């Protein structure tokens, strides 16, 4: 019997959990100082995330999806995109979206139940809004990439999904079309260990999630998602391949969800305290901080000043959110149809009558 084909999945890491380099810095990071602005972005995202959770706990925000522990992956993805590229997120990649220019107040509007948050003010108009249906954004990215190819545009489309999302038919369809048509797509699987309460090991029999792209003929790589350097280099490689017409990639970023799935979840019901404690030892913020301090590029005084500035900036965004006038009740009806059906017209009239404005 002869061998028909063979494959392997490489693992990319430069910065170990102890903050020390395990390999020389790659082309994506020409010098350690290049990491400082991105580290500051990570700290801003973490500050925003903590204050958003506090808003929800005090009844000033609806259900919120925390990004705690994902900062390196999200910021690294966002920093690797060009303005003309298309980003198709799921619903917690705030670090990537802030890098694209999104205002934090729009995140709060969205989770506060105001669809005006989906206008994504400040971000490129061609980016997609948040996508709660799992993995459907992967097909959106493939469709955008098909348009780029037909037009001969040197642009790429990047989609993010979770480990559970990689088990959806939408993901596999995006993989197949990306491979069949050699599309400039980067599918980022953010493997945080849990699809709500379902552990990674119960979701799929695949040894890695990156290998799911092999069947579609895509470039596949597993990445330490808590290592910002590795995230940047993985995105650089995948982006260059895509722009050169060499096809798409599946990148698996191995990280961990340090908070509950959302504020409506209680992860203590399904995962152990020891598991979470172990994950905190590998989290991205302290890892990069240790490295930058050792390089003489960061210290406590800088951090204290930046934390204070982050808090002020986030508070200003929170105030802008809280001061945004509430939309009138008819707004939930007025933008659904070009020609409003009779039953919806009746519901609209009833809502106005209940407010005494009929």
C-alpha positions as CSV (number, residue, x, y, z in Angstrom):
1,X,0.0,0.0,0.0
2,X,1.4,3.4,-1.0
3,X,0.9,6.7,0.8
4,X,-1.6,9.0,-0.9
5,X,-0.9,12.1,1.1
6,X,0.5,13.2,4.5
7,X,0.0,16.3,6.6
8,X,1.2,18.0,9.7
9,X,0.1,20.8,12.0
10,X,2.8,23.1,13.2
11,X,2.5,25.0,16.6
12,X,3.7,28.6,16.7
13,X,5.0,30.2,19.9
14,X,7.7,32.8,20.6
15,X,6.9,34.0,24.1
16,X,6.5,31.4,26.8
17,X,4.1,31.6,29.8
18,X,7.0,32.9,31.9
19,X,7.5,35.9,29.6
20,X,10.8,34.6,28.1
21,X,11.5,34.1,24.4
22,X,11.5,30.5,23.2
23,X,12.5,31.6,19.7
24,X,14.0,34.7,18.1
25,X,11.5,37.5,17.3
26,X,9.9,36.9,13.8
27,X,9.4,39.4,10.9
28,X,6.1,40.6,12.3
29,X,7.9,42.0,15.4
30,X,11.1,43.7,14.2
31,X,12.0,44.9,17.7
32,X,10.5,44.5,21.2
33,X,9.5,48.2,21.3
34,X,7.0,47.5,18.6
35,X,5.0,45.5,21.2
36,X,4.5,48.4,23.6
37,X,1.5,50.1,21.8
38,X,-0.2,46.8,21.4
39,X,0.4,45.9,25.1
40,X,-1.3,49.2,25.9
41,X,-4.2,48.3,23.7
42,X,-4.5,45.0,25.6
43,X,-4.6,46.9,28.9
44,X,-7.3,49.3,27.5
45,X,-9.4,46.3,26.4
46,X,-9.1,44.7,29.8
47,X,-10.1,47.9,31.5
48,X,-13.1,48.3,29.2
49,X,-14.1,44.7,29.8
50,X,-14.1,45.0,33.6
51,X,-16.1,48.2,33.6
52,X,-18.6,46.7,31.1
53,X,-19.2,43.7,33.4
54,X,-19.7,46.1,36.3
55,X,-22.3,48.0,34.2
56,X,-24.2,44.8,33.6
57,X,-24.0,43.8,37.3
58,X,-25.6,47.2,38.3
59,X,-28.4,46.8,35.7
60,X,-27.1,49.4,33.3
61,X,-26.2,47.0,30.5
62,X,-27.8,43.8,29.1
63,X,-26.2,40.5,28.8
64,X,-22.5,41.0,28.0
65,X,-19.9,38.7,26.5
66,X,-16.5,39.2,28.3
67,X,-13.2,38.9,26.4
68,X,-11.1,38.4,29.5
69,X,-8.1,36.3,28.5
70,X,-8.5,36.8,24.7
71,X,-6.7,40.2,24.6
72,X,-3.5,39.0,22.8
73,X,-5.5,37.1,20.1
74,X,-8.0,39.9,19.5
75,X,-5.5,42.8,19.5
76,X,-3.1,40.8,17.3
77,X,-5.7,40.1,14.7
78,X,-6.9,43.7,14.6
79,X,-3.3,45.1,14.3
80,X,-2.7,42.8,11.4
81,X,-5.5,44.0,9.2
82,X,-5.3,46.8,6.7
83,X,-8.1,49.4,6.5
84,X,-9.4,48.1,3.2
85,X,-9.6,44.5,4.5
86,X,-12.9,43.1,5.7
87,X,-13.4,41.8,9.3
88,X,-16.3,39.5,10.1
89,X,-16.4,39.0,13.9
90,X,-18.5,36.9,16.2
91,X,-19.5,38.9,19.4
92,X,-16.6,39.4,21.7
93,X,-13.6,40.5,19.5
94,X,-13.6,44.0,20.9
95,X,-9.8,44.3,20.8
96,X,-9.8,43.7,17.1
97,X,-12.7,46.1,16.5
98,X,-11.1,48.9,18.6
99,X,-8.0,48.6,16.5
100,X,-10.3,49.1,13.5
101,X,-11.6,52.3,15.0
102,X,-14.8,51.2,16.7
103,X,-16.0,53.4,19.5
104,X,-16.4,51.5,22.9
105,X,-19.7,53.2,23.4
106,X,-21.1,51.3,20.4
107,X,-20.2,48.0,22.0
108,X,-22.2,49.2,25.1
109,X,-25.1,50.3,22.9
110,X,-25.2,46.9,21.3
111,X,-25.2,45.0,24.6
112,X,-27.6,47.6,26.0
113,X,-30.2,46.5,23.4
114,X,-29.8,49.5,21.0
115,X,-29.2,48.4,17.5
116,X,-27.6,51.7,16.7
117,X,-24.4,50.1,18.1
118,X,-24.3,47.9,15.0
119,X,-23.6,51.0,12.9
120,X,-20.0,50.4,14.0
121,X,-19.2,54.1,14.0
122,X,-15.5,54.7,13.3
123,X,-14.8,51.3,12.0
124,X,-14.5,50.7,8.2
125,X,-18.0,50.7,6.6
126,X,-17.3,47.4,4.9
127,X,-16.7,45.5,8.2
128,X,-19.5,43.2,9.3
129,X,-21.5,43.8,12.5
130,X,-21.5,41.4,15.4
131,X,-22.8,37.9,14.6
132,X,-24.4,35.9,17.3
133,X,-25.6,33.0,15.1
134,X,-22.6,30.7,15.4
135,X,-20.0,30.6,12.5
136,X,-22.3,32.2,9.9
137,X,-19.8,35.0,9.7
138,X,-17.3,32.6,8.2
139,X,-19.5,32.4,5.1
140,X,-19.8,36.2,5.0
141,X,-16.0,36.5,4.9
142,X,-15.8,33.9,2.1
143,X,-18.4,35.8,0.1
144,X,-16.5,39.1,0.5
145,X,-13.3,37.4,-0.5
146,X,-15.0,36.1,-3.7
147,X,-15.9,39.6,-4.6
148,X,-12.2,40.7,-4.0
149,X,-11.0,38.0,-6.3
150,X,-13.5,38.8,-9.0
151,X,-12.6,42.4,-8.9
152,X,-8.8,41.8,-8.7
153,X,-8.5,43.7,-5.4
154,X,-5.5,43.0,-3.1
155,X,-7.8,42.7,0.0
156,X,-8.4,39.9,2.4
157,X,-11.3,38.8,4.5
158,X,-10.8,37.7,8.1
159,X,-13.5,35.9,10.2
160,X,-13.3,34.8,13.8
161,X,-15.2,32.0,15.5
162,X,-14.9,29.9,18.6
163,X,-13.9,26.3,19.1
164,X,-17.5,25.3,19.1
165,X,-18.1,27.3,15.9
166,X,-15.5,25.2,14.1
167,X,-17.9,22.3,14.4
168,X,-20.7,24.1,12.5
169,X,-21.6,23.4,8.9
170,X,-21.2,27.1,8.1
171,X,-17.5,26.9,9.0
172,X,-16.9,23.8,6.9
173,X,-18.7,25.4,3.9
174,X,-16.5,28.4,4.3
175,X,-13.4,26.2,4.3
176,X,-14.6,24.3,1.2
177,X,-15.4,27.4,-0.8
178,X,-12.2,29.1,0.3
179,X,-10.2,26.1,-0.9
180,X,-12.2,25.4,-4.1
181,X,-11.9,29.0,-5.3
182,X,-8.5,29.9,-3.8
183,X,-10.0,32.8,-1.9
184,X,-8.1,35.3,0.2
185,X,-9.7,34.3,3.5
186,X,-8.2,33.9,7.0
187,X,-10.4,31.9,9.3
188,X,-9.4,32.4,12.9
189,X,-10.6,29.8,15.3
190,X,-10.3,31.1,18.8
191,X,-10.1,28.0,20.9
192,X,-10.8,29.1,24.5
193,X,-11.5,25.6,25.7
194,X,-15.3,25.8,26.1
195,X,-18.4,26.3,23.8
196,X,-20.5,27.7,26.7
197,X,-20.6,24.5,28.9
198,X,-19.3,22.0,26.3
199,X,-15.6,21.3,26.7
200,X,-13.3,21.2,23.7
201,X,-12.8,17.4,24.0
202,X,-16.5,16.8,23.7
203,X,-17.0,18.9,20.6
204,X,-14.9,17.1,18.0
205,X,-12.6,14.1,17.6
206,X,-10.0,16.2,15.8
207,X,-6.6,16.3,17.4
208,X,-6.4,20.0,16.6
209,X,-8.9,22.5,15.3
210,X,-6.5,23.9,12.8
211,X,-6.4,20.6,10.9
212,X,-10.1,21.1,10.0
213,X,-8.9,23.2,7.1
214,X,-6.8,20.5,5.6
215,X,-9.7,18.8,3.8
216,X,-10.4,22.1,2.0
217,X,-6.8,22.5,0.9
218,X,-6.1,25.4,3.2
219,X,-2.9,26.4,5.0
220,X,-3.3,25.3,8.7
221,X,-1.5,26.4,11.8
222,X,-2.0,26.1,15.5
223,X,-0.9,29.2,17.5
224,X,-0.4,30.1,21.1
225,X,-3.2,32.6,21.4
226,X,-1.8,34.0,24.7
227,X,1.4,35.0,22.9
228,X,0.9,38.3,21.1
229,X,4.1,37.8,19.1
230,X,2.9,34.4,17.7
231,X,-0.5,35.9,16.9
232,X,1.1,38.7,14.9
233,X,3.4,36.4,13.0
234,X,0.6,33.9,12.2
235,X,-1.5,36.7,10.9
236,X,1.4,38.1,8.8
237,X,2.0,34.7,7.2
238,X,-1.6,34.1,6.4
239,X,-2.2,37.6,5.2
240,X,0.8,37.5,2.8
241,X,-0.3,34.1,1.4
242,X,-3.8,35.4,0.8
243,X,-2.7,38.7,-0.8
244,X,-0.3,36.8,-3.1
245,X,-3.1,34.6,-4.4
246,X,-1.9,31.5,-2.6
247,X,-5.2,30.8,-0.9
248,X,-6.7,30.9,2.6
249,X,-5.7,29.7,6.0
250,X,-7.2,28.3,9.2
251,X,-5.4,29.6,12.2
252,X,-6.3,28.0,15.6
253,X,-5.5,30.4,18.5
254,X,-5.2,28.4,21.7
255,X,-6.3,30.6,24.6
256,X,-8.7,30.4,27.5
257,X,-11.9,32.1,28.6
258,X,-11.1,33.5,32.0
259,X,-14.6,34.8,32.6
260,X,-18.0,33.2,32.2
261,X,-19.3,32.7,28.7
262,X,-21.5,35.7,29.2
263,X,-22.8,37.5,32.2
264,X,-25.9,35.2,31.9
265,X,-23.7,32.2,32.5
266,X,-22.1,30.7,35.7
267,X,-19.0,28.7,34.6
268,X,-18.6,27.3,38.1
269,X,-21.3,24.8,37.3
270,X,-19.2,23.0,34.7
271,X,-15.5,23.7,35.1
272,X,-13.2,23.4,38.1
273,X,-11.6,26.1,40.1
274,X,-8.2,24.4,39.6
275,X,-8.6,24.6,35.8
276,X,-9.2,28.3,35.9
277,X,-6.3,28.9,38.3
278,X,-4.0,27.0,36.0
279,X,-5.2,29.2,33.0
280,X,-4.4,32.4,34.9
281,X,-0.8,31.2,35.0
282,X,-0.7,31.4,31.2
283,X,-2.8,34.5,30.5
284,X,-1.5,37.0,27.9
285,X,-1.3,40.2,29.8
286,X,1.2,39.2,32.6
287,X,3.2,37.2,30.0
288,X,3.8,40.2,27.8
289,X,4.3,42.6,30.7
290,X,7.0,40.4,32.1
291,X,8.8,40.4,28.8
292,X,8.5,44.2,28.3
293,X,9.7,44.9,31.9
294,X,12.8,42.7,31.3
295,X,13.5,44.6,28.1
296,X,13.4,47.9,30.0
297,X,10.4,49.0,28.0
298,X,7.7,49.1,30.8
299,X,7.6,49.8,34.5
300,X,5.1,50.4,37.3
301,X,5.0,54.1,36.8
302,X,4.1,53.8,33.2
303,X,1.5,51.3,34.0
304,X,-0.1,53.3,36.7
305,X,-0.4,56.3,34.4
306,X,-1.8,54.3,31.6
307,X,-4.3,52.5,33.8
308,X,-5.5,55.9,35.0
309,X,-5.8,57.2,31.4
310,X,-7.6,54.0,30.3
311,X,-10.1,54.4,33.2
312,X,-10.8,58.0,32.2
313,X,-11.3,57.1,28.5
314,X,-13.6,54.2,29.3
315,X,-15.6,56.3,31.7
316,X,-16.1,58.9,29.0
317,X,-17.4,56.2,26.7
318,X,-19.7,54.8,29.4
319,X,-21.1,58.3,30.0
320,X,-21.7,58.8,26.2
321,X,-23.5,55.5,26.2
322,X,-25.7,56.3,29.3
323,X,-26.5,59.8,27.9
324,X,-27.6,58.5,24.5
325,X,-31.3,59.3,24.1
326,X,-33.4,56.1,24.0
327,X,-35.0,55.5,20.6
328,X,-38.9,55.8,20.5
329,X,-40.8,52.6,20.7
330,X,-41.8,52.8,17.0
331,X,-38.1,52.4,16.0
332,X,-38.4,48.6,16.5
333,X,-41.0,48.5,13.7
334,X,-40.0,51.2,11.3
335,X,-36.8,49.6,9.9
336,X,-37.9,46.0,9.4
337,X,-39.8,46.3,6.1
338,X,-39.9,48.6,3.0
339,X,-43.6,48.0,3.0
340,X,-44.9,47.3,6.5
341,X,-47.4,44.4,6.6
342,X,-50.8,45.0,8.2
343,X,-50.1,42.9,11.3
344,X,-46.9,44.8,12.0
345,X,-48.7,48.1,11.5
346,X,-51.3,47.0,14.0
347,X,-48.6,46.1,16.5
348,X,-46.9,49.5,16.0
349,X,-50.2,51.2,16.6
350,X,-50.8,49.2,19.8
351,X,-47.4,50.1,21.1
352,X,-48.0,53.8,20.5
353,X,-51.4,53.6,22.1
354,X,-49.9,52.0,25.2
355,X,-47.7,55.0,25.5
356,X,-50.6,57.3,24.9
357,X,-49.2,58.6,21.6
358,X,-51.7,57.0,19.2
